[in-house]
């Protein structure tokens, strides 16, 4: 059973007024085709906040441990989340991500791999670049400009999509592409302080 539309409605009615969420650049979001949505990671609320801010349904990678929590293990798949083993090669998560991207869906991921303890943008992992190159999708950089404080404005900023064609043609490395993605996220953060 897909609870995504209901979950989006429910979370929107709570989070939009609570965090006074302002969405910037929604018009930049591609209306169709595969999209790798890459965002900085500052809080556990990031996935639902990005999900309710996005004009399209987002499939999120979520750390495998969350699927072992009794309530979450039944909810997460019904809101389009799928497990990924952190810190190792996870073939199933790779296959799922590529299948979604090639099928014209939006996959949300946090290239840093974990939440930033300081709120500062960390180093991106090569996985983001790998999926950007192999996924037959554009990359949508996104910045969450916090912090999360009740009734203080939180911004979700969508940048310009990054076309991966030239990077694929010249066989750029996953590390190089990840750095391009992180640079775009960094720019969005700096421009929207």
C-alpha positions as CSV (number, residue, x, y, z in Angstrom):
1,X,0.0,0.0,0.0
2,X,1.5,3.4,-1.0
3,X,1.1,5.9,1.8
4,X,3.2,8.6,0.0
5,X,0.4,11.0,-1.0
6,X,-1.2,10.7,2.5
7,X,2.1,11.0,4.2
8,X,3.0,14.1,2.1
9,X,-0.3,15.7,3.0
10,X,0.1,14.9,6.7
11,X,3.7,16.0,7.0
12,X,3.0,19.2,5.0
13,X,0.2,20.3,7.3
14,X,2.6,20.0,10.3
15,X,6.0,21.0,8.9
16,X,5.2,23.9,6.6
17,X,3.7,26.1,9.5
18,X,6.1,24.7,12.2
19,X,9.3,25.4,10.3
20,X,7.9,28.2,8.1
21,X,9.3,26.3,5.1
22,X,10.1,28.4,2.1
23,X,10.7,26.5,-1.2
24,X,12.9,28.3,-3.7
25,X,13.6,27.2,-7.3
26,X,10.7,24.7,-7.6
27,X,10.4,25.8,-11.3
28,X,13.9,24.4,-11.9
29,X,12.7,20.9,-11.2
30,X,12.4,18.7,-14.4
31,X,8.8,17.8,-15.0
32,X,9.7,14.3,-16.2
33,X,12.6,11.9,-16.7
34,X,15.0,10.5,-14.2
35,X,16.3,12.9,-11.5
36,X,19.0,12.2,-8.9
37,X,18.1,14.7,-6.2
38,X,21.3,15.5,-4.1
39,X,20.9,17.4,-0.9
40,X,23.0,18.4,2.1
41,X,22.1,16.5,5.3
42,X,21.7,18.5,8.6
43,X,18.8,16.7,10.4
44,X,16.7,13.6,10.6
45,X,13.8,15.6,9.3
46,X,15.6,16.2,6.0
47,X,14.0,13.4,4.0
48,X,10.4,14.3,4.8
49,X,11.1,18.1,4.3
50,X,12.7,17.5,0.9
51,X,9.8,15.1,0.0
52,X,7.1,17.6,0.8
53,X,9.0,20.4,-0.9
54,X,9.6,18.5,-4.1
55,X,7.0,18.8,-6.9
56,X,7.5,15.1,-7.8
57,X,7.4,11.9,-5.8
58,X,10.9,11.1,-4.3
59,X,12.3,7.6,-3.6
60,X,14.8,7.9,-0.8
61,X,17.7,5.7,0.1
62,X,17.6,5.1,3.9
63,X,20.1,3.5,6.1
64,X,19.4,-0.2,6.5
65,X,19.2,0.0,10.4
66,X,15.9,2.0,10.1
67,X,14.3,-1.0,8.5
68,X,14.9,-3.0,11.7
69,X,12.9,-0.5,13.8
70,X,9.4,-2.1,14.4
71,X,7.2,0.7,13.3
72,X,9.4,2.1,10.6
73,X,10.0,-1.2,8.8
74,X,6.4,-1.3,7.7
75,X,6.1,2.5,7.0
76,X,9.3,3.2,5.1
77,X,8.6,0.9,2.0
78,X,5.1,2.4,1.8
79,X,6.5,5.9,1.5
80,X,9.0,4.9,-1.3
81,X,12.1,4.5,0.9
82,X,14.5,1.6,0.3
83,X,17.4,0.3,2.4
84,X,21.1,0.9,1.8
85,X,24.0,-0.6,3.7
86,X,26.3,2.2,4.7
87,X,30.1,1.9,4.4
88,X,30.1,-1.0,2.0
89,X,29.1,-1.9,-1.6
90,X,25.4,-2.7,-1.6
91,X,24.5,-4.3,-4.9
92,X,20.7,-4.4,-4.2
93,X,20.6,-0.7,-3.4
94,X,22.7,0.0,-6.5
95,X,20.3,-2.0,-8.7
96,X,17.2,-0.4,-7.2
97,X,18.6,3.1,-7.6
98,X,19.6,2.6,-11.2
99,X,16.3,0.9,-12.1
100,X,14.4,3.9,-10.6
101,X,16.5,6.5,-12.3
102,X,16.4,4.7,-15.7
103,X,12.6,4.3,-15.2
104,X,12.2,8.1,-15.1
105,X,11.8,8.4,-11.3
106,X,13.3,10.8,-8.7
107,X,15.8,9.3,-6.3
108,X,16.8,11.4,-3.3
109,X,20.2,10.9,-1.7
110,X,22.5,12.7,0.7
111,X,26.0,12.5,-0.9
112,X,27.7,13.1,2.5
113,X,26.4,9.7,3.6
114,X,25.5,10.9,7.1
115,X,24.2,13.9,8.9
116,X,26.6,16.8,9.4
117,X,27.2,17.3,13.2
118,X,28.2,21.0,12.6
119,X,25.7,22.0,10.0
120,X,28.6,22.6,7.6
121,X,28.7,20.8,4.3
122,X,30.9,17.7,4.5
123,X,32.7,15.8,1.8
124,X,30.6,13.9,-0.7
125,X,31.0,10.2,-1.3
126,X,31.7,8.8,-4.7
127,X,28.4,7.0,-4.8
128,X,26.6,10.2,-5.8
129,X,28.9,10.6,-8.8
130,X,28.5,6.9,-9.7
131,X,24.7,7.1,-9.8
132,X,24.9,10.5,-11.7
133,X,27.0,8.9,-14.4
134,X,25.3,5.5,-14.7
135,X,21.7,6.5,-14.0
136,X,20.7,8.1,-17.2
137,X,19.3,11.0,-15.3
138,X,19.9,14.7,-14.6
139,X,21.2,15.8,-11.2
140,X,19.2,18.2,-9.2
141,X,21.3,19.9,-6.5
142,X,19.3,21.0,-3.4
143,X,20.2,22.9,-0.3
144,X,18.4,22.8,3.1
145,X,19.2,26.0,4.8
146,X,18.5,25.6,8.5
147,X,18.6,25.1,11.4
148,X,15.4,23.4,12.3
149,X,13.8,25.7,14.9
150,X,10.1,26.0,15.4
151,X,8.6,29.1,13.8
152,X,12.0,30.2,12.3
153,X,12.2,30.0,8.6
154,X,13.8,26.9,6.9
155,X,14.6,27.1,3.2
156,X,14.7,24.3,0.7
157,X,16.5,25.5,-2.4
158,X,16.4,23.7,-5.7
159,X,19.2,24.7,-8.1
160,X,19.6,24.3,-11.8
161,X,19.6,20.7,-13.1
162,X,23.1,19.4,-14.0
163,X,23.2,17.6,-17.4
164,X,25.5,14.6,-17.1
165,X,25.9,14.1,-20.9
166,X,29.3,15.7,-21.3
167,X,30.6,14.0,-18.1
168,X,29.5,10.6,-19.4
169,X,31.0,11.2,-22.9
170,X,34.4,12.0,-21.6
171,X,34.2,9.2,-19.0
172,X,34.6,11.5,-16.0
173,X,35.3,9.8,-12.6
174,X,32.6,9.4,-10.0
175,X,34.8,11.4,-7.6
176,X,35.0,14.3,-10.1
177,X,31.2,14.3,-10.6
178,X,30.6,14.1,-6.9
179,X,32.7,17.2,-6.4
180,X,30.8,19.1,-9.1
181,X,27.5,18.1,-7.3
182,X,28.9,19.2,-3.9
183,X,30.1,22.5,-5.4
184,X,26.6,23.3,-6.6
185,X,25.1,22.5,-3.2
186,X,27.8,24.6,-1.5
187,X,26.9,27.5,-3.9
188,X,23.2,27.2,-3.1
189,X,24.0,27.2,0.7
190,X,26.2,30.3,0.4
191,X,23.6,32.2,-1.8
192,X,20.8,31.5,0.6
193,X,22.2,32.1,4.1
